[in-house]
Amino acid sequence: MEYIYAALLLDSAGKEISESSLESVVKAAGIEPNQAMAKAVVSSLKGVSIKDVMKNAQTAQVAAAPATGAAPAAKAEAKHEEAEKVSEEQAAGGLASLFG
């Protein structure tokens, strides 16, 4: 994850994302650089515009937020209703034992 953060930082600063620059940023953060990780991140980001990816990711999250927010609320409401039914049944059973 450190290498992704380093790449984001370098891109934000307008610097080239290279193995040596990633290793420098990671080392400056107090982490021992890993050449294999730096190489993997550089090769994965080759030809990728980080600014475009971030822009598209933010748009996708905003569009998806209402859809994902409604489903958990419905599930929570259903669980609450089910809990009320169980509670009423348990309460009725408890009252019956007082008289029975």
N, C-alpha and C positions, 0 to 999 in steps of 0.2 A: 504494500500500500504506500510505503514511503516513496517509492519510485514514481508512482502515479502523482502523488502530491508534488514531488520535485518537478515532474514534467509540467504540471499545471502552473507552478510557480515560474518556471522558465518561460513558458508560453506567455504568461501574463506580463512578464518583464520584457517580452520581445526578443528573447535570447534563443539561440539554436538549441534544440533538444538533441544532444549527442551523449554517447556513453560517458565521456569524460565530464561533461557538464552535470549530468545526473549524479555521477559519483561524487562530484565536488559538493553539490547541494546536500546529498545524503550525509557526507562526511562532516559538513558544517553543522548539521543537526545533531552530531554526536553519535552517529550510527556507522558501524563498519561497512564500507561499500562492498557490494557483491557484483562482480563484473558480469556474471551470467544474467542476473536480474536486469542490470542496466542495458545489456545487449538485447534482451527479450523485449523490454519496454520500447526501446528505440526502434526495433524492427516492427513491433506492433503498431507504432504510431506513424510509420513511414507513409506519407501521402495522406494523412488524416489532419483535417483542420480542427483543432481542439475547440476553437471559438464556435464553429458551426455545430459541432457535436453538443456542446454545452447549451447553445441556443435551442436546438431541437429537443434536447432532454428536458429543458425547462418548460417548453410548450407542451410536450407530451404529458408531463406531470400535472399541469394545470388542467388539461382536458380530461385526464383520467381521474382526478381527485373526486369530483362529485359522484361518479359511478362507484368507486370503492368505498366512499363514505356512507352510502345508503345501505349497502348490504350488511355491514357489521351492526348498524343501528337496528335493522329489522331482526337480525339474529338475537341481539341483546334483548329486544322487546319480547320475542318469542320465548327466550329463556326465562325472562321475568314472569311472563304469564304462566309458564309451566311451573315455576317455583311457587307461585301463588296457589295453583291447584294442589300441588303436593302439600303445601302448608295447610290449606283448608282441610284436606283429607286427613292429615296427621292430627289436626286440631279436633276434628270430629271423632276420630278414633280415641283420642285422649279423653274427651268428654264422656264417651260411651263407657270407658273403663271406670269412671267415677260412679256411674249409676248401675253398673252391671255386675 
